């Protein structure tokens, strides 16, 4: 494929948009990243990137084929290249390898056994742990798990520093940033955006990755993309004493993520807990209590932990179709949105898809 040319506007400055801007700018394209939240800094705004805990669940995904599986494996491969490269460029990216899924019941344990066998056939390392092997870990694991499945190649990364690093590298690669909102979209010889301040912005390639704003912009040109909000709440907790973490990574119990963060604060006592799944845009105190208490199965050390902060964000779930939405409904108009709970994980595969559409399939670090 010939070298890419033209102007690309990426609308949406979450982790998907920033990753896309970084990678597309390296093709020599004139890239503009557009999002009003860019003026507020990476920790502001109730978007999907801020709801995320950064749990990367690629290898232990419950399927072994299909589009969702392929996207996860491509992202796993690319994050394996890009994260070390970002760190070599001076970015501090707190991350931790290992993801342990605990079996709360017999059905879940049976699924773990089947999954471990499937991964063995694919040559992907996975370790089944019996209940007795989980005893004595510090701090004590929640509930009474019947066993566990450890995926050493999955893990977790702090989304905040990653967002900052991606924005820095996008700018370093030549991308420009605009902190205005797009309020209208028009067809023409080129795609035209009208911004909140009245300015108009033309693009040869327009990438829409701005969550719920995507639906409104598309409606203005007669295209429909129903997206449903699912709110997520998360907590940062400080334990009463250093637990001497010896977990092999983040832990998943009944769909809730317990993420050790000994790198935060003093004494190794910090952790993250999240996130809720609440249809709609309003946070539920009851759902937050359920999370805080792990559905009544929180161990004593967790119940005694001090709340440091809590946060929330909205994930976009495509209505009636699988996540994410990666489509080109009209020439030059690219949809890269609706990642639901996997924006951090799937950002590289999304950027890779955009690179193929716009400028070729070769990726760079």
Order of alpha helices (4+ residues) and beta strands (2+ residues): beta-alpha-beta-alpha-beta-alpha-beta-alpha-beta-beta-alpha-beta-beta-beta-beta-beta-alpha-beta-beta-beta-beta-beta-alpha-alpha-beta-beta-beta-alpha
